[in-house]
């Protein structure tokens, strides 16, 4: 059970990082215009 909880924690962190990077890229593209 703890193994699944650990994997879920990593998945949530991974998705969070990807979301931040995506938002950052969108902001940069808006500034470029």
N, C-alpha and C positions, 0 to 999 in steps of 0.2 A: 504493500500500500504506500509506504513512504517513497518507494522508487517511482511510482506513478505520480505522486504529488511533486516530486523533484522535477520530473520531466515536464509536468504542467507548468511549473514555475519558470523553467527555462523557456518554454514556448511563449508564455505571456511576456517575458522580458524581450524575447526575440521580436515578437510582433510590435511591442512598444518602440523598440529601436528602429525598426523598419518604418513605422508611422512617423517618427520624428524626422528621419532622413527624408522621407517623401515630402513632408511639410516644408522642410528646409529647402529642398530643391525647387518646390513650387514658389516659395518666397523669392529665391534667387532668380527664377525665370521672370517673375513679375517685375523685379527690380531691373532686369536686363532691358525690358521694354521701356 
